[in-house]
Amino acid sequence: MIKVCSQHVTKGLNLFPVPHVKILPSYAIQSCYFCEKKASVKLYMPLESPYKSKAAAM
């Protein structure tokens, strides 16, 4: 187990061998799933997500 601050969550995720987490290049123009700010990490998920309805409610 490792512990990271909020600034290093992305680097921490990259330490794990998970194919569903990818760092986006700095020139990528994609928005956050939850808040529409600039996205920095791509998380692959199933087509039908129970979280989509929760995100819409935020």
N, C-alpha and C positions, 0 to 999 in steps of 0.2 A: 504494500500500500504506500502511496505517496500523498503528501499534502501540498496543495498549491494555493496561492492567493488568487483573487478574482482576475488579476491581470495575466496570470499564467495558466488559466484553465485550458486554453487552446493548445499550448505546448504540452501540458499534462495529458490531454486526450491523445495526442500524437505518439506518446510513449507506449500506448497499448496497441497490440496488433488487431485493430478493428477495421475491416474494410469499408464500413459504412460511415466513416468520419474522414473528411478531406478538407484541407485548408484551401480556401479560394485565393487565386492570385490577386494582388492588390489592384489590378486594373479591372477586375470583374465588377460589373454593375448589376448587383442583385440585392434584393432587400430582405430583411429579417422576416421570417414567417410570422412572428408575433407583433412586432412594432414598426415595421417598414423602414427601420434604419438600415445602413449599409451592412450587408452580411459579410462575415469573414470566414465562416466554417460551413461546409455542406454536410448535412446529416441525411443519409438515405433512410427512408421509412416506407412501410407498406402503403399501397394506394389508398386504402381506407384507414384513416387514423381516428381514434377516439378523441384525440387532442384538437382536431380542427374546430369542433364546435366550442371547445373551451377557449380557444384563441379568439374566435369571433366575439365571444362575450366580454373580452378584456377591453 
